[in-house]
Amino acid sequence: MQISDFRSDTVTKPTDEMREAMRNAKVGDDVLGDDPTVKKLEEIAAKKVGKEAAIYVPSGTMGNAIAVKVWTNEGEEVIVEEKSHIYNFESGHLAFISRVIPRPLPSDRGVYDLERLKAAVNKRKDYHVPQPTLITLENTHNFWGGAVIPLEHFKEIREIADRKGIRVHLDGARIFNASIATGIPAYEYASYVDSIMFCLSKGLGAPVGSMLAGPADFIEKARHVRKMLGGGMRQVGVIAAAGIIALQKMVDRLSEDHRRAKTLAYALSEMPGIEIDPENIETNIIFFKVKREDLTAPELVEKLKEHGVLALSMSDEDIRMVTHKDVDDGDIRHAIETFKKILLR
Ligand SMILES: Cc1ncc(COP(=O)(O)O)c(C=O)c1O
């Protein structure tokens, strides 16, 4: 049976070129600072996002957790978007590791309401009141269906943060999807934030790893925190080698994933009992609602699976499907035919 796996872009397998690079990678002990391949990856990554330095971390979650830990002190407040990954899907590291208070704010597809944001930032200076010291952003925004945050919003956030002297961290797990969708280079988005995390192991296809980039002294502190969290990784050049290919060779092709996501979204918008606005699909993530008497989202996911189409149910009504390098036009046709079989009966 043909298997078409739309659960996430994290399911992507390393390319043959990555495997070859991994086999031949020059390695050393990175904890002692002498793995040449990870050093090269960190230099390339920093340059890509226009920052002084970067550090390789095992996961996006660890990258975000380190950034929050370095930028904040215990008891301070961190502004998070209410549907953000950092707030909802990273097992609560804001509380567990940084001991900060998340202040969730609503948004329109990941774009904060500026008046709400200003009110949250302009807190009375009083020892009763926890003070906000960090604003976080997510681009593209996973749970807003891969929404791209406009560059203009980055400028607005920077201004608000600068007026209060507070930091901005970007969860840019999929920043290159945003960049490919808009033509705006990743470094331009990053120029408005103090630090950025981005993932190599999602749409870019590397087997493991994310990058955290920012000022050199921030990255020095990040190395210390990474070690405390058990993220010092010895002969890590073996996997960093695949990360180099991810950054050099796998960015431009993301446009194919975006085209396929649009095709699938338009087809879904014509199915009975499916709610989706295909115009909102800007990158590679599709969220849609199942509004049927006879079927819940988890039941539909089960039926899809019987036909080899894998998706994730996010609630009783919501399903997420993600396009990536390991689903091609044949997989899109397979998915559309399967939806028709199940929903048009
Ligand atoms: C927007 C966003 N940020 C952070 C992460 C965390 O990445 P990881 O799964 O590597 O910890 C994810 C993972 O899906 C994500 O979608």
The ligand as an SDF file (V2000), in Angstrom:
LIG
                    3D

 16 16  0  0  0  0  0  0  0  0999 V2000
    6.9220   26.4640   15.6780 C   0  0  0  0  0  0  0  0  0  0  0  0
    7.7360   25.4070   16.3580 C   0  0  0  0  0  0  0  0  0  0  0  0
    8.6340   25.7680   17.2660 N   0  0  0  0  0  0  0  0  0  0  0  0
    9.3970   24.8670   17.9090 C   0  0  0  0  0  0  0  0  0  0  0  0
    9.2790   23.5310   17.6400 C   0  0  0  0  0  0  0  0  0  0  0  0
   10.1080   22.5510   18.4290 C   0  0  0  0  0  0  0  0  0  0  0  0
   10.9770   21.8180   17.6790 O   0  0  0  0  0  0  0  0  0  0  0  0
   11.4860   20.3580   18.1780 P   0  0  0  0  0  0  0  0  0  0  0  0
   10.3930   19.4070   17.8340 O   0  0  0  0  0  0  0  0  0  0  0  0
   12.7500   20.1450   17.3870 O   0  0  0  0  0  0  0  0  0  0  0  0
   11.7400   20.4550   19.6240 O   0  0  0  0  0  0  0  0  0  0  0  0
    8.3250   23.0990   16.7040 C   0  0  0  0  0  0  0  0  0  0  0  0
    8.1620   21.6560   16.4350 C   0  0  0  0  0  0  0  0  0  0  0  0
    7.2430   21.2200   15.7980 O   0  0  0  0  0  0  0  0  0  0  0  0
    7.5340   24.0640   16.0480 C   0  0  0  0  0  0  0  0  0  0  0  0
    6.6040   23.7150   15.1590 O   0  0  0  0  0  0  0  0  0  0  0  0
  1  2  1  0
  2  3  1  0
  2 15  2  0
  3  4  2  0
  4  5  1  0
  5  6  1  0
  5 12  2  0
  6  7  1  0
  7  8  1  0
  8  9  2  0
  8 10  1  0
  8 11  1  0
 12 13  1  0
 12 15  1  0
 13 14  2  0
 15 16  1  0
M  END
$$$$
